Amino acid sequence: MVDRIIVVGGGAAGLMAAGRAAELGGNVLLLEKQAKTGLKLGITGKGRCNLTNASSISDHLAHLGPQGAFMRNAYARYFAPDTIAFFEAHGVPTVTERGQRVFPASQRAHDVVDALRAYCLEHQVQFRYHSPVQALRVSAGAITGVCLPERDLDAATVILATGGMSYPRTGSTGDGYRLAADVGHTVIPPRPGLVPLVLQEPEVPRLEGLSLRNVRASLYREDDLLASEFGEMLFTSDGVSGPIILTLSMVAAHALSQAPLRLLLDLKPAIEPVELDQRLQRDLASLGNARFSALLKGLLPRLLIDVFAERSGLSPDHRLSQLSAEQRRRVLSLLKAFPFTVVGTRPIGEAIITQGGVSTVEINPATMASRRIAGLYFAGEIIDVAGDTGGYNLQLAFTTGYLAGESAARAVRAAHSADAMQASPSAEGSEQ
């Protein structure tokens, strides 16, 4: 009987799956189409690798969007404390930073990659590089192997951990979606996640490099609030990026398929409108006949002043003594809801993660096994679950990889035991 377990893809999920399957005694071969494993993992978190988040299971599920419930049982089996303990045991102590984000104490993503590789090698995982899988081989509804350009390889089970379509230079080019679809799986169309947004307004390039802290960004479709986030953001040459924008992009990428969206920036979120209006009136009284730009200098960063003045319809040289109540209310309105039009996202290749993937309806959430093809398992970004920034996506990868590897190894072991029982003569037959 063929007992080989093939893992397709050497990222975070694939390495964890291969190591866990081999740890349980599996004969594991990891196929990676690049020259080395862990390329995307090695650049995550700007090279620091936010490997998990130390918050509760309910918090993680809330950060995984509408498909988060799929991970509930999986996180009950393998979760953030297990991930932290795993890396501690493999020579990677961790530190927990703001927002419960967990990093290697060394601040080196490559230490995380090295630990996963060492885990695999410790348990005799075989690696084969430059080995793109062209197709899955299926017979009578069950996996029998994979097809490489030069040859076919037999397998008892196959774990697809090929990633999504972001950062294609690391090998994430959507291969797994095609492989899964070719054997009958439903693939939710991939779309970018955690990606900068593109804005329509012509003044946006003038704001490039402007970083805003402690602001609230709210995303609207007409008058309907879709999502809102508080924190930091950054203007780019054609739009906006930064932590709160990347989180909003998880909603925007889907909603933009219907129409452009409105992005409203509350530049003074800690101050209620009535209180802010009182402050404006005090500032106007103290500044006397100064120019409008003098008022704005006390309220806004330098790069935003000219654009803000243009939006208000007032010249920076407008005398404050001549500012009408209506003009003051216009300034107040802009401070609390500075508008932009979102017309798109940056390309999926620039996204941190991919949304979409193999439908969770067709995957057993307890084992990561395909409900369509016996012996096929999924792990990581190929699955239609995606999270916000903060360590949620890597925990998703580690959990699904761990369960897929464990489940595949146990399936092979169970099949071996069944074959052994059938091959051995019964007690009655021995006596005859």
Secondary structure as GFF3:
##gff-version 3
##sequence-region A 1 432
A	DSSP	beta_strand	4	8	.	.	.	ID=ss1
A	DSSP	alpha_helix	12	23	.	.	.	ID=ss2
A	DSSP	beta_strand	27	31	.	.	.	ID=ss3
A	DSSP	three_ten_helix	41	43	.	.	.	ID=ss4
A	DSSP	alpha_helix	44	47	.	.	.	ID=ss5
A	DSSP	beta_strand	52	53	.	.	.	ID=ss6
A	DSSP	alpha_helix	57	62	.	.	.	ID=ss7
A	DSSP	three_ten_helix	65	71	.	.	.	ID=ss8
A	DSSP	alpha_helix	72	77	.	.	.	ID=ss9
A	DSSP	alpha_helix	80	89	.	.	.	ID=ss10
A	DSSP	beta_strand	94	97	.	.	.	ID=ss11
A	DSSP	three_ten_helix	98	100	.	.	.	ID=ss12
A	DSSP	beta_strand	101	104	.	.	.	ID=ss13
A	DSSP	alpha_helix	109	122	.	.	.	ID=ss14
A	DSSP	beta_strand	126	128	.	.	.	ID=ss15
A	DSSP	beta_strand	135	139	.	.	.	ID=ss16
A	DSSP	beta_strand	142	147	.	.	.	ID=ss17
A	DSSP	beta_strand	152	154	.	.	.	ID=ss18
A	DSSP	beta_strand	157	160	.	.	.	ID=ss19
A	DSSP	three_ten_helix	168	170	.	.	.	ID=ss20
A	DSSP	alpha_helix	175	182	.	.	.	ID=ss21
A	DSSP	beta_strand	187	193	.	.	.	ID=ss22
A	DSSP	beta_strand	197	199	.	.	.	ID=ss23
A	DSSP	three_ten_helix	204	207	.	.	.	ID=ss24
A	DSSP	beta_strand	211	221	.	.	.	ID=ss25
A	DSSP	beta_strand	224	235	.	.	.	ID=ss26
A	DSSP	beta_strand	239	241	.	.	.	ID=ss27
A	DSSP	alpha_helix	243	255	.	.	.	ID=ss28
A	DSSP	beta_strand	261	266	.	.	.	ID=ss29
A	DSSP	alpha_helix	273	287	.	.	.	ID=ss30
A	DSSP	alpha_helix	292	297	.	.	.	ID=ss31
A	DSSP	alpha_helix	302	312	.	.	.	ID=ss32
A	DSSP	three_ten_helix	320	322	.	.	.	ID=ss33
A	DSSP	alpha_helix	325	336	.	.	.	ID=ss34
A	DSSP	beta_strand	338	345	.	.	.	ID=ss35
A	DSSP	three_ten_helix	348	350	.	.	.	ID=ss36
A	DSSP	beta_strand	353	358	.	.	.	ID=ss37
A	DSSP	three_ten_helix	360	362	.	.	.	ID=ss38
A	DSSP	beta_strand	376	378	.	.	.	ID=ss39
A	DSSP	three_ten_helix	380	382	.	.	.	ID=ss40
A	DSSP	alpha_helix	392	423	.	.	.	ID=ss41
A	DSSP	alpha_helix	427	431	.	.	.	ID=ss42
###
